[in-house]
Structures are given as structure tokens and as C-alpha cells.
Amino acid sequence: MRVRAVDFVGVPVPDMARAQEFYRDVLGLAPLSEHSGWSEYDAGNMTVSLFTEQGMRNPSPSMRNALLALAVEDMATALAEVTGKGAAIVQETAEYTPCYMAIIADPFGNSIILHQRKDGTAG
């Protein structure tokens, strides 16, 4: 699998309003988008995504840690390659308005998102 870039880093937060205030007002990150339980901020070369447990479609214990989202060119090919090498699937490929995502786990149970943006961009 060829990783094109890190698309975003996800940060779990227990209180979205307080987190938004900190990332926007204290750190000065520009808001990009907001969905129920999910809020994104521009951090220059990548996006910082804040999420609450309610913001995850199928939360698992590993989703309570930070998330690493790796940009891939083709979701099906990338997922087949990593599962063929023994990676465990946490969440099968799901389609969202801007992207496709599948979640695998590293050997320690940390979530790694394979991420394909529909517009073809990365990073």
C-alpha cells in the first residue's frame, strides 16, 4: 500500500464545546466543518478532527484514542492489501459525503483509518 499523506489526526474529546473553544480560540485553528459529534480544523498541512463518542458511527474501545488517517489512492486495493498481511478490520469501508473510510487496528488496538477523499486530494 502506498500512503500519499496523513489526511487528518483525530482527537477524542469529552466536551465538544470546550474543545472547539480551545482549538479555535486558544490555538487559533480555522474551523473547516462541523457535524454531529465531529468538528474539523485547518492545521496547515493536515486537518485536526475533534470527535466525541457520539460522533463515531460504530464506536469501539480503540476509537477512544487518537486516530491516524492515512490517505490512499484506492480504498478497496489498500484494504485488501493490509488485511492480506494480517491487519484486523475494525470498521468495513463506509461512505461519507466527502470520502470513504475503513478502519483497521494496529497490534496494540489503536485505530488507523484508511481514507480516500472523493475529490482526489490528500494531506
Order of alpha helices (4+ residues) and beta strands (2+ residues): beta-alpha-beta-beta-beta-beta-alpha-beta-beta-beta
